[in-house]
């Protein structure tokens, strides 16, 4: 059975043309660790929900952009030059629809923030300005340096069972993070400064997790990163089997 996982794309302007794109590493991790084929979903709004009938899982990728704060009830944006309204207008209803039908969802970095907002939670817009918090941004350097395993996180619940550990090292490339978790979310990983690093949608009828770090970057050689994608792939395979049987 060939699994198909949808990845909602970002809006990019390249040579004055609006284009849709997402980093290639997400597709590589799906193929290499989840045994699934990626398909990009253009950010064209709620009409894309119809695509859920054609795919076996939903992967929300990271992005330099941030969710518009008015989506979670805050009018003032502290990062007004880093928004992607077409992506917000596509992913938020898509997440709710996917979870509602029991489709497996894996939400990474911006994705975990979208997941939280889609279900009614709020975000910190600039974590590094909060008292006692670390600077979770990537900083300068090569891509390998920016995506290096940077700090530990403490795992619990189902994510700890998936990773086979209660503490793992993760990378850190985010300026925003979950403030108030949405109802139905269970926190399953935290950084040393208390920043939420992973959640599980306990209220979902299917497999649905969000992680603030980037397991797609290290899936080939980091066991916990690979385990997350493997578990996602297994959930997609089970969902596809049930859908086809129905």
N, C-alpha and C positions, 0 to 999 in steps of 0.2 A: 504494500500500500504506500503510495507516494503522498506524503504530507505536504500541504501548502500553508504557509504562514504569511499573513499579511503584515506589512510594516508601513504605517502611515508616514508619508514623506514630509519634509519641510519645504517651505517656499524659499527659493533662492533667486537672486537677481544676478545673472551672469551675462556680461556684455550687453547690458540693457534689456535682456530678455528674462522674463519670469520663468524659472524652471523648478522642477520638483526633484529632490534628491535626499539621500540619507547615506551616512558612512558605510562603506563596503564591509566593515568588520562584523556588522550584525548579521548580514547574509552568510558570511563565512562561518560564523559560530553556529548558525542554524544548520548549515550543511554539515559542518564538521563534528558537532556534538549532539545535535537534536535529530539528525537524520531527516531534515525537512528542507524543502525548497522555499526560498523567499520570493514574495511578490510585492512590489511597491504599490501602495495605495495613494493616489493623488489627493492632496488636501482640497477637496471640492465641496465639502459640506455634508449635511446630514443624508443626502442622497446616496452616499457611499455605504450606508448601512446595508443596502441590498447585497453588497459584496460578501457579507458574513455568511450568506447561503453557499458561497463557493470556496470558503477557506476553512482550515481546521484549527487555527489558532491566531492570536493577535499579539504582536510584539511592538511595544511602544519604545522608540529609541530615544537616546539623548540628543541634545541639540544646544547650540550656543544661545538660542532664544529662550525666553521665559514666558510662562502663562500670564496673560493679561490679568492684572489684579482685580479688575471689575468682575471677572468670572467668579471670584470668591468673596465679593462684597466689599472690596477696598477700592476707593476711587483714585487715590494718588499712587502713581507708579514711580518707584525708585530706579527703574531701569527702562525709561521710555523708549530708548533706541534699540531695545532687544526683544521685540515682540514679533509674533507670527500669527496674526489673527486667522488666516485661512486654516492653519494647523489646529488652533484651538477650536474653531468652528466645526472641524471634522472629528478630531480625536475625542472630545468630551462626550458627544452623543454616541460615538462608536464604542467607547469603553462601556457606557451604561448598557447599550444593546448587547454587546458581547457577553458581559457578565450576566445579564438577565437570562440569556439562553444557555448558560453553562459552558460557554466556550473558554478554553484556557487562555489566560492573559499573563504575559510577562512584561512588566513595565520597568524601564531602566532610566535612571537619572531624571531628565525632564519627564520621562514616562511616569515615574512614581509620583511626581508632582501633579501631572495631569490626572492620574488615577485618584489621588486624594481630592482634587478639586471637583472632578466629575461626580464624586460620591458625596460632596458637601463639606469637605474639609478646607482648611486655609493654609497659607504658606508664609514663611519668613522670607522677605525679599532680599535681605543682605545679612546672611548668618554671621559673617565675620565682624559685624558691628555690634553684635549682642554681647553683653557682659559674660565672661567666662567661656565663650565659644572659640573654637579653633578657626583658622582660616582654611576653609575646605576648597578654595580655588586651586587651580592647577599650578599657577605661577609660570615663570619663564622656562625655557629649555627645549630640548628636542621632544618629539611626540613620545618617544620611549621613556624619557624622564617624566613628562607630565602624567603619563598613564602608569607609572610605576606603582607597586604595592606600597602604600604610604603610611597607613596607620591601622591598628587593630579595631575590630568591632566584636561585640559580644552578641552571640546568636542564642535564640531560644525557640521553642515550639517546633513546628514542622520544618522551618528553614534549617534549624540545627540538625534535624534528622537527615534532611537532604544533603547538607554539606558534610555530615559526619563529624562535626566539631562544634564546640560552644564558643570558640574564638577563632577568627580568621583574619588575615591581612587583606586590605582592600585598597584600591586607588581612590583618589578624591579630586573631582574636577567640577565642583558645583558652587555657585554663589547663593542659591536658594535652597530651601529645604522645607519639610513639613512643619507647620506650627501646630495647629489643632487637627488631629487625625479625624477623618470622616467617621460617622457612625458605621459600625460593621467592620472597621479595620482593626487588626491586632498587630501591635508592634512586635517584630521578631528579630530586630537587630538595632543596636545603638552604638554610637561612637563614644570614646572616652569622655567627651564633653556633653554627652546627652543628646546629641543630634540623632534624629531617627534615620536609620540606614536601611531598614527593610520593613515591609508590612505584608500581611496576608489578609485577603478579603474573606473574613470568616463568614460573612453573610452570603457569599456567592455560592450558587449551586455547583460550581465547578472549580478547577484549579486556577487561582488568581493571586499573584505575588507582585510586589514592587520592590526594587532595590535601588538605592541611591548611588551605588558604585557601578563599575563597568565590567561585568564578568565576560563580556564579549572580547575584551582586549587580551585576556589571559587564558581563554578556554583551552588552548592547545597544550599548556604546560602547568596550569594551576588546577589542582584537583577540585576545590570547592567551586570555582568558576565553571568548570566542565560539568560538575554535578548539577548545577542549577539549570544549565541548558539541557542536560540529559533528562532531568525530571520534567521539564517543560515539554520536551519531545514525547516522552511517555504519556503525559496527560493529553497532548494533541492526538496521539495515536488512539488512545482510549475513547476520546470524544468523537473522532472520525468513525470509529467502529460502531459506536452507538447511533450516530447520525445516519450512517449507511444502512444499518439494520432497521431503522425506523422508516 
